[in-house]
Amino acid sequence: MVLKVVLFLLLVLNMLFYSDSYFREDKIFNLTKDSYRDRQSDLDLAIFGSSHAYSTYDPRIFETELNLHSFNFGGSAQRLLTGLPLMEEVVGKNELKIAVVDIFDMSVQHDSLGENSRMLQLQTFDNTEFSFTKVKSFSTIFSFKKLLDIFPTLRNHGSWFELVGKSPHIPKDDADFYKGYVSKFESFDSQTWERFLTKVAKRKKEIPKALAKSESKIIDKVISVFQSKGIPLIFVNAPSYNYQHDKRYQAYQHLIGDYVVSQGFDYIDYNLLTDKIGLKKADFKDPNHLNPKGALKVSAHLSDFIKRNYSIPNRENIEFDQNRYDLISENFKNSTLKFEDLGEQISSKANINAVYVFKTSSYGYELVFRQSDSDVNNVHVKLKFGIDDEDKKKHLEMFGEQSMDGNIVKHYPFLRRDQSILYKGSRYSIYQFRAPYDNIMDMELYVGPKRDLKIFDSINIKQKN
Amino acid sequence: MISLFVNLGFLVYFKYANFFIESFVDSFSLFGIALEISTLEIILPVGISFYTFQTLSYTIDLYRKKIEPAKDVISFFAFVSFFPQLVAGPIERASHLLPQFYIKHKFDYSLVKSGLLLMAYGLFKKMVVADRAAVYVNSVYNNVEDHNGLSYLYATVLFAFQIYCDFSGYSDIAIGASRTMGFDLMKNFDAPYFSKSLTEFWRRWHISLSTWFRDYVYIPLGGSRKGKYRTYFNLFLVFLVSGLWHGAAWTFIIWGALHGIVLVFEKAIYKSKEPFFKRLGLSNENLSNRMFFGTLTFFIVCLGWVFFRANGLDDALTVTQGIFTDISVNEIFAIENYTIGFNINEFKILMLSILLMLTFEAYYKRRSVINRLNKQSVIARWSFYLIVVMYIAIFGIYGETTTKEFIYFQF
């Protein structure tokens, strides 16, 4: 009888676990976790942290430079306490060779969180497998009496119609997504900076003299997750454009840095290395987050640091065919389309020497424009393609804007020189476009001030989704 | 006598004092005399009408020597304050419940299982049907002037299901919870909306209250033993008192009076109805007859619910008038009438759930669903239990912002 009761309760729990995936709200971390699920159990390098982590450490670089399967588990406003069950889950399912944890004042604080911050923790909790640690972390942040809210099914049941049957989270065309890494090829203007400074001025000012007990305790817990499996751990702090303006932030980072170093771990505060690695304002998407251009610089430094300080056995013969940096290193050997002989006109008027097209892991394709490093300025781009009726019915609302002739047209205003990246001695501008279609027909690409310089037309691509 | 006065005294003070004061002041104002008597600031104890009646039945049964005095004070207070049914019944009789406190109850798996199933059914009725219907009903009845005749009709029919599922859902949870502990509580509802007359309806609706009024008011008044007209009067009076029991408001009194009048009418024509039907070659069990009288009864009950639910007499009259005079066929196809307070998908779930409940109750009348379920394979049974749990978890209305009390907690 007792066995029957326990079995039935387990069945109910299982039903809830099953239905929970349908009741998650549409958040970027769903895509991160879904993307991880396809690859789990062969990770070598894992990165944890908040949005600072997911916009700074690009797994493409670690894959290319270190030849390691890498993944970024950063989640918006993710506290270390929230990430703890996720770390345990990842450590339990993979034989990690090294882990990186991004750490700063907000990530170690989890007491008395505001309503918004608490809600943001849910996207990580909803995408973490059930465990005792998850229950403990959840009840610490939300209180024990709200424990049933740990199940998205019970928490969001009232929105059953909107949530069940919803489409998977799709990154926008301008989002650069790769294995948990998320950012945009954009930078911020002076107005944004002014607004940001006003916001910062309203924050708490008192300079901390020591870490609170709960703060050092959560760091200890994180350490023990990796130490128990003998996984090397590096603590890092992503750069912030306002670091120099925020004394409290600086003081906190010193305390955190001193603490983790005293525990015997490497700690890199990238705010202190901005000159060394050449970080500029144009490398920031906003005052707190890097764009892919800045992420490339920090990730390259970190991968070099790991290479020099840790003896991690390389994997051999891994193919990273969706990784732009690996493709660049391999001279675009595995790209879907390759156009290298573009002629003098395109080269001189649009400063484009070659164009590569390849399929990414996030519902679409990436266009990589190789440019010379001369002073040619912004270039307009027009991409046009057709899809069959079946795909129109299935996906069009989500992915495209239809033109008069029924095709999909995407106009990219500029290939902005200040947002292009410099890698392996060449300059590249990158655009991603979402296209989860089975057949892409009559694809055309034009560039130039009037978008009249043809790169290609009448190209068909068949893909399986 | 002391017990009666104390019990009724508390009930009258807490529940009716302000009503009598207001009515007293209103009566004088009719003659142009403005009395300045302020009403009392009273917090009504939850479920006072239920445990007062339960205690009264103990006192009266003891006086009539129908029961023995409680063997110990703990058993007596446990009988009065038995937590599953304390706040909204069923109103138990001492002869039935009190002896159950004298015996030791052992864990009984089959009782626990059937109790939990009954609780699940009660939760389904309360959380899925009643609280979902309440969204529509409250939107219409709390803003009567903003709606049309068809939405009044829908809101009233939905209120019929809301109040049934709310109240019988509570009873099921109370009976089920008691059963898990080995206690047997009386049946309080028996598929009342399948009744073919109002007389039958009252044999199936809030059975513990109907039988209480029958035993402690109707029969002591003479019942049907003192002639035809006295019987009619007794019947009418019982329902007037029943209306007043539900609340100190004129709408409840009108609700009680309406039921009383229809019951008197049914009683008056009962004897002449049978020969009339026979002459037409109709049988009471004839399907069309059952459907006709079933629908008529449901309609009369719904008419009563208008007064029961309305926020005041004016609203009740507006709704009644709207139902009879302000419905056009075109409105039936207007989606706006189905999306008041929620979206069309919620309405569809509500309809599906009501249909499931009615099917279940129609089936349950003929045979025991639980017995039939027990004969199925473990996979079928467990699948059924899981579906029920998940259906309630997903389609139930619950959570911090939507917590709703049971309607009968206020009585």
Interface residues (C-beta under 8 A of the other chain):
Chain A: M1 F8 L11 V12 M15 L16 S19 T153 L154 R155 H157 G158 W160 F161
Chain B: Y109 N343 N345 E346 W382 Y385 L386 V389 M390 A393 I394 F395 G396 I397 Y398 G399 T402
